[in-house]
Amino acid sequence: MMPNQRVPMRSLRRLLTASVNPLLTLENSKTTQHTLEILSNGFQEDERLWPRLIESVKAKLSLQGTKILKVKRTKNCFEKNFSVKPEEKLVKAAQCNLQTTAGPIAGLLFISTDRAAFCSHKPIKISSSGGEIIKFHYKISIPLRRIKKAMESQSLKKPSHKYIQVVTEDNFDFWFLGFLNHKSTLQCLRGAVYETQGHYTL
């Protein structure tokens, strides 16, 4: 693009709405800055709008960097709380609640190449027989090879509330709810089970 060329507004909108590669953002910041300078030279729609556009792009790049940090932190959390095998890879982590007889527990659902696992965000407190308060994180670990079904379910009282129900081969039920996107998580879980067992669980 020549320095005095006009930049179409639709191109600028794509820049703001497109999915930015976070690795490119972090590792090649000079390239990103050069791209912004080229756009700046060619931007002739409204000089007062450009500073706001720059701030919007910088904010987007900053958010992408934050996502990378969160992914790394999530992986560390998974490896810290579970006995991870050397060849085991984390596929997805999603915030959700695990439904228990005492009520829902907020935490993270991890899907790896070996298991579906849950760990509570906050420690659970219980009283021991000696009257002491014991704190521990609520954890479950379900090997993918032992999952018989993974399906979508819904609340009878509130059909808009969707759940992921996991049934093991020995007929234990686990209910996960409160996902940002339960369909994406369910699809990922079924895919992981398929890779392990060779068939989908419905």
N, C-alpha and C positions, 0 to 999 in steps of 0.2 A: 504494500500500500504506500502510495506517495504521501509525503508529509501534508500536502494541502488538499488531499482528497476528502470528500464528505463521507462520514460514517453513517450508514442507514440506521435509524432508530431500532429496527427489528434486530440488527446485529448486536446492538448494545443490550437489548432485552435478552437475547440468547446468552450473552456473556454473563448476565446476572442470574439467569435461571438455569444455565447448564450445570451439569455435575462436574465440578472441578476435580482433577486428579490430585489428591492430597500429597502424593509422593513428589509429583512435579512441583507442587507449591513449596514443599519444605526443602527439597534438594536443589531445585533450580530457581531460586528466588530472583536471580538476576534476569533470567529469561522472562519471568512473569512481569518484572518491572519494565523490561524493554517493551513487552507487549502493551503495557499500559501507556508508555510514552508514545508509541506509535499511534494508539487510539486517541491520545490526547492531542497530538499534532493534527490529526485528521478530523477531530470533532468540531463541527461548526454549527450545530443545532442551537445551542444556547450556552454561552460561556458560564453563566451562573449555575447551570445544572452540572457541569463537569466535576467540580469539587465534591458534590454529593454522590455522583456516580463513582468516583474514586473511593470514597469512604465505604460505599456499599460493596464494591468489589473486595476491598481490604477486609471488610467484616466477613464476607463469604469465605475468603481464603483462611481467615483466622478460625472460623468454625470448622473448616475441613481439617486444620491442624489439630484442633481439639478432639475431633473424632478419632484421629490416629492415636492420640494419647489414651483415650478411653478404651480403644481396642487393646492396646498394650496392657493397660491396667486390668481389663477384664480377663485377659489370658493369664496374667499373674495371679489373679484371684482364683481362677479355676485350678491352676497348678498348685497353689498354696493349700487349698481346701480338699483336694482329692488326690489319691495316689495315681498319678498319670503315668501311663506306660510310655516308653521312649518313642514308639512309633505312633502314638495317639495324637491326633490333631483336633484342635477346637474348630468347629465349623460355624457355630452361631451361639450368641448369648442374648437373652431377651429378658427384660424386666417383667415380672408378673407376680401373682400371688398363688401360693399353694393352699388349697382348701383343706382344712383339718377339722376334727371334731370340736376343737377349741376356737375355730374361726380361721379366716384367711391370714397367711403369713407372707409378708412382702419379701421378695428376694430376686435371685437371678436363676433362670433356667439355662443350663449349658447343654448344647448338643455337640457331641464330639464324634469321631469316627468309631468310638467304642461304646458310648453310653449317652443316656439322658440323665442329667444331674441337676439338683436344686440345692441352693445354699441361701439361707435367710440373710437379709441385710444386717439385722441387729441380732445380738445374742438373745436367746430365750432364757428366762430366769425360772428356776424351780427350787423348791425347798427340799433339802436332803432329810433323811430320817433323823439326823443329829441337829436339825434346825438351821443348818447353814444354807446360804443362798448360792446355788450353783448356776453359772452362766455358760452357755454353749450355743454355737450356731446350729440351727436346724438344717440337717443335710439328708438328702436321699440320693442314691445312685442306682440307676436301672440299666443293666447291660442291654444293648440293642438286640442282642440275640434272644433275650427273654421277653421282648415286647410282643404281645399277641395282637393288640389293636392300638391304633392311634387315630382318634376321630374327633370331629367337631361336635359339640353338644351346646345346649342353650338352657338358660334358666326358665323354669315353668312360669314363674311369676313375672319375669322380665325377659321376654324372648330376645331382646336386643343385646342382652348380656351373653356373650359367647364364651365357651370353655373349650379347652383341649383335654380330652379324657384319654389317659393311657392305661391300658389293661395289660398286666403281665401274664405269662403262661400259667402261673399258679393263681390267677384270678384276683390279684390285688388291683385296686383302682386308685389312680392318682388324678386329681382334678387341678388343672392350672387355668387361671383366669386373670383378667385385667391386663391383657397384652395391648401394646400399641397397634400391632398388626398380627392377630392370631393366625390368619390364613398363611402368611409368609412363614411363620414359625412352624405351623403344622406341616406345610409342604417340605420344609427343611428336615423335620423329624422323620417324615415318611421316606424322604430320599435317603437319609442316613440308615434307616432300617432296611430299605431295599438293598443298599450296598452291602449290608451285613448278611441279610437272610436270602436275598435273591427274589423277593416278592414284596409287594406293597401291603400295608396293613390298613384296613378300612373300618 
